[in-house]
């Protein structure tokens, strides 16, 4: 598809989403979300796309870490016949994001995809300017642009954080990919979004998605606890969400990836039970990255699993309540074209691909 066709398709998908935000208000509807598709994402993400379509997801939301960038992903160093190929670091860095678009995003076809940046997006000299330039078609899609201008008609700047309202839900995609985040500017914007959602009768729930989990979760060893600005601003964001929930009685859910496992109930810990309350929280870093070992606190979670791939399916009810269920991707679900292209890498992605 040439650029003119891509723009046209994006415009049509934006229109469909805008219409869908009205048509889904009085019935259940689904969306799909996960993150961390580096390493083996070219093998796993086409199956996630197929699973999202089979479950009638209205969109897919990727929570960051598209490619490794610090080293060459296992799935990018094979040719179309599964044979090894050798790339210079320059060729790898130049081709990593286009590879993500071609072999992961393209699998979703006409399904809208929303992107949040992960820390690996900014390795090896990559900047937010580079990110905006590469992914503007996704982070400035018609629906996102329309929402930004509705909030502020003078705001023409494309950002790595944004929100959109669909089917009674305000989806807020945040950027905590580097140690200067959340910045004061992003926090001010976030609080304005919540303030508008308080009085917006269309909004019955808020879903916040980001790469690293907010602080003081059951997975705090790899989260916004890891840097001072993250700890301070992340706690403030959590407090803001608690205050919003208590003031409005609207549903609030918090999604993250960064840790490469599945965990549900991540904020049901001593810290938040003693300091305001527990919000429903999930980690879904299961889209192809090397699978991490579970932390010692995992036994306190409602659900915790590793050495798996898949995505979370959110089912939104008319009152704004959302049920989340995890959809596993097994090796038998890898499509024949993917198996042919990646050869032995497919087996390695399932049998190996394990990290710390």
C-alpha positions in Angstrom: 0.0 0.0 0.0 1.4 3.4 -0.9 1.3 6.3 1.5 -1.8 7.8 -0.1 -3.6 4.5 0.4 -2.4 4.2 3.9 -3.6 7.7 4.8 -7.0 6.9 3.3 -7.3 3.7 5.2 -6.4 5.4 8.4 -9.0 8.1 7.8 -11.6 5.5 7.2 -10.6 3.5 10.4 -10.8 6.8 12.3 -14.3 7.4 11.0 -15.3 3.9 11.9 -13.9 4.3 15.4 -15.8 7.6 15.8 -19.0 5.9 14.8 -18.1 2.8 16.9 -17.9 5.0 20.0 -21.6 5.7 19.7 -22.7 2.3 18.4 -21.0 0.3 21.2 -22.5 2.3 24.1 -25.5 -0.1 24.6 -23.8 -3.5 24.1 -20.7 -5.4 25.1 -17.7 -4.9 23.0 -14.1 -6.1 23.0 -10.5 -4.7 22.7 -7.1 -6.4 22.8 -3.9 -5.3 24.6 -0.4 -6.5 25.3 3.1 -5.3 25.1 6.8 -6.3 24.6 7.1 -7.8 21.2 10.9 -7.6 20.8 12.9 -10.7 20.3 10.2 -13.0 18.9 7.4 -10.6 18.1 7.5 -11.3 14.3 6.6 -14.9 15.2 4.0 -14.1 17.9 2.3 -10.9 16.8 0.6 -12.3 13.7 -1.1 -14.9 15.9 -2.1 -12.1 18.4 -3.6 -10.2 15.4 -5.6 -13.3 14.4 -6.7 -13.9 17.9 -7.9 -10.3 18.3 -9.8 -10.6 15.1 -11.4 -13.9 16.1 -12.5 -12.3 19.3 -14.0 -9.4 17.5 -11.7 -6.8 19.1 -12.4 -3.2 18.0 -8.7 -2.4 18.3 -5.3 -3.6 19.5 -3.2 -1.5 22.0 0.5 -2.2 22.1 2.2 -1.1 25.4 5.7 -0.7 24.1 9.1 -2.4 23.3 8.6 -3.1 19.6 12.2 -4.2 18.9 15.2 -4.8 21.1 17.5 -2.1 19.7 20.2 -2.9 22.2 20.9 -6.2 20.3 19.5 -7.8 17.2 16.2 -9.6 17.7 16.2 -13.4 17.0 13.4 -13.1 14.5 15.1 -10.3 12.4 18.3 -12.3 11.7 16.7 -14.9 9.4 15.7 -14.5 5.7 12.5 -15.4 4.0 13.6 -19.1 4.0 14.5 -19.3 7.6 18.2 -19.1 6.9 20.5 -17.0 9.1 21.4 -13.5 7.8 24.1 -11.2 9.1 23.3 -7.5 9.6 25.6 -4.7 10.6 24.4 -2.8 13.6 23.6 0.2 11.3 21.5 -1.9 9.0 19.7 -3.5 12.0 18.9 -0.1 13.6 17.8 1.4 10.3 15.5 -1.6 9.6 14.2 -2.5 13.1 11.1 -0.2 13.1 10.2 -0.9 9.5 10.4 -4.6 10.3 8.0 -4.1 13.2 5.6 -2.3 10.9 5.9 -4.9 8.1 5.9 -8.1 10.2 3.8 -7.1 13.2 1.5 -4.1 12.6 0.6 -5.1 9.1 -0.9 -8.4 10.5 -3.8 -6.4 12.0 -5.0 -5.3 8.6 -7.8 -2.8 8.9 -8.1 -3.2 12.7 -7.0 0.1 14.4 -3.8 -0.2 16.4 -2.7 2.2 19.2 0.9 2.5 20.3 2.6 3.4 23.6 6.4 3.8 23.7 8.6 1.4 25.7 12.1 2.0 27.0 13.7 0.0 24.2 12.2 2.5 21.7 14.9 5.0 22.8 18.0 2.8 22.9 21.0 3.4 20.6 20.4 7.1 20.1 16.7 6.9 19.1 14.7 10.0 20.2 11.1 10.9 20.6 11.5 12.9 17.4 12.5 9.7 15.6 9.6 7.9 17.2 7.0 10.5 16.2 8.4 10.6 12.7 8.2 6.8 12.3 4.9 6.2 14.0 2.9 9.4 13.3 0.3 7.4 11.3 -0.6 5.5 14.4 -0.1 8.1 17.2 -1.7 10.9 15.2 -4.5 8.8 13.5 -7.7 10.7 12.7 -9.4 9.7 16.0 -6.5 10.7 18.2 -6.1 14.0 16.3 -9.8 14.8 16.5 -9.8 14.1 20.3 -6.7 16.3 20.8 -8.3 19.2 18.9 -11.6 18.7 20.7 -9.7 19.1 24.0 -7.7 22.1 22.8 -8.3 23.5 19.3 -4.8 25.1 19.4 -3.0 21.9 20.2 -1.5 20.7 16.9 1.6 19.0 18.4 1.8 15.2 17.9 2.8 13.6 21.2 3.9 10.3 22.5 0.9 10.3 24.9 -2.7 10.9 24.0 -6.2 9.7 24.7 -9.4 8.7 22.9 -13.0 8.0 23.9 -14.7 5.0 22.6 -17.8 3.1 23.7 -18.1 4.9 27.0 -14.4 4.4 27.9 -11.7 7.1 28.1 -8.5 5.3 27.0 -5.4 7.1 28.1 -2.1 6.1 26.6 0.9 7.4 28.6 4.6 7.6 28.0 7.0 6.5 30.8 9.7 5.1 28.6 12.6 7.2 29.9 13.7 8.4 33.3 12.4 12.0 32.8 8.8 10.8 32.8 6.2 11.4 33.7 7.2 14.9 33.0 5.4 17.9 34.6 3.8 18.7 31.2 2.5 15.1 30.8 1.1 15.1 34.3 -0.7 18.4 33.8 -2.2 17.0 30.6 -3.2 13.8 32.3 -4.9 15.6 35.2 -6.9 17.7 32.7 -8.0 14.6 30.9 -9.3 13.1 34.2 -11.0 16.4 35.1 -12.9 16.4 31.8 -13.8 12.7 32.3 -15.4 13.5 35.7 -18.2 15.5 34.1 -18.4 13.8 30.7 -21.6 11.7 30.7 -20.3 9.6 27.8 -17.4 8.4 29.9 -18.3 5.5 32.3 -14.8 4.1 32.7 -11.1 5.1 32.4 -8.4 2.7 31.2 -4.9 3.9 31.5 -2.1 2.1 29.6 1.6 2.6 29.7 4.9 0.6 29.4 6.3 0.4 33.0 3.8 -0.3 35.8 3.0 2.5 38.2 5.0 2.3 41.5 4.5 0.0 44.5 3.0 -2.9 42.7 3.6 -6.6 43.2 6.1 -6.2 40.3 7.8 -3.1 41.7 11.3 -4.5 41.0 10.9 -3.6 37.3 8.6 -0.6 37.2 8.4 3.2 37.8 10.0 2.5 41.2 13.3 2.3 39.3 13.9 6.0 38.9 13.2 9.0 41.1 10.9 10.9 38.7 9.0 7.7 38.0 8.5 7.0 41.7 7.2 10.5 42.4 5.1 11.1 39.3 3.8 7.5 39.2 2.5 7.7 42.8 0.9 11.0 41.9 -0.8 9.5 38.9 -2.1 6.6 41.0 -3.4 9.0 43.7 -5.1 11.0 40.9 -6.8 7.9 39.6 -7.9 6.9 43.1 -9.4 10.4 43.7 -11.2 10.2 40.3 -12.7 6.8 41.1 -13.9 7.9 44.6 -15.3 11.2 43.3 -17.1 9.8 40.3 -17.7 6.1 41.1 -16.6 5.4 37.5 -14.6 2.3 36.7 -10.8 2.6 36.6 -8.3 0.1 35.2 -4.5 0.3 34.9 -2.5 -1.7 32.3 1.2 -2.1 31.8 3.8 -4.4 30.3 7.7 -3.9 30.7 7.9 -7.1 32.8 7.6 -10.1 30.4 5.0 -12.1 32.1 1.3 -12.0 33.0 0.1 -10.7 36.3 -3.4 -9.6 37.6 -4.1 -7.7 40.7 -0.7 -6.0 40.8 -1.8 -3.2 43.2 -3.4 -5.4 45.8 -0.5 -5.0 48.2 0.2 -3.6 51.6 1.3 -0.2 50.3 -1.9 0.7 48.4 -4.2 -1.0 50.9 -2.8 1.3 53.6 -2.6 4.4 51.4 -5.8 5.0 49.6 -7.0 1.8 48.0 -6.5 -0.8 45.4 -7.1 -0.2 41.7 -7.5 -3.1 39.2 -4.1 -3.5 37.6 -2.6 -5.8 35.0 0.8 -6.6 33.5 0.7 -8.1 30.0 4.3 -8.2 28.7 3.6 -11.3 26.6 3.8 -10.4 22.9 7.1 -12.0 22.1 9.9 -10.7 24.4 12.1 -13.0 26.3 10.1 -14.4 29.2 11.1 -13.1 32.7 11.1 -15.1 35.9 8.2 -14.2 38.3 9.1 -12.0 41.3 9.0 -13.4 44.8 5.8 -11.4 45.4 3.9 -13.2 42.5 2.2 -15.6 45.0 0.2 -12.6 46.3 -1.2 -11.8 42.8 -4.6 -12.9 41.7 -2.9 -14.5 38.7 0.7 -14.7 37.7 2.3 -16.8 34.9 5.4 -16.7 32.8 6.8 -18.6 29.8 3.7 -17.8 27.9 2.6 -15.6 25.0 -0.7 -13.9 24.3 -2.9 -10.9 24.8 -5.5 -9.6 27.2 -9.0 -9.3 25.9 -11.1 -6.6 27.5 -14.9 -7.0 27.4 -16.6 -3.6 28.0 -20.1 -3.7 29.4 -22.7 -0.9 28.9 -22.2 0.3 32.5 -18.4 0.7 31.9 -17.3 -2.3 33.8 -14.6 -4.3 32.0 -13.9 -8.0 32.3 -10.3 -9.0 31.3 -9.4 -12.5 30.1 -6.0 -13.7 28.9 -5.8 -15.4 25.5 -2.9 -17.7 25.2 -0.9 -18.1 21.9 0.4 -21.7 21.5 3.0 -22.8 19.0 0.3 -24.7 17.1 -1.4 -21.4 16.4 1.6 -19.9 14.6 0.5 -19.5 10.9 2.0 -21.6 8.1 3.6 -18.5 6.4 5.3 -17.5 9.6 6.6 -21.1 10.2 8.0 -21.1 6.6 9.6 -17.7 6.9 11.2 -18.2 10.4 12.0 -21.9 10.3 13.8 -23.2 13.5 13.4 -19.8 15.1 9.7 -20.6 15.8 10.7 -23.6 18.0 13.4 -21.6 19.7 10.9 -18.8 20.5 8.7 -21.2 22.4 11.3 -23.6 23.9 13.9 -21.0 24.8 13.5 -17.1 24.7 13.8 -16.9 28.5 15.5 -14.2 30.5 16.1 -13.2 34.0 
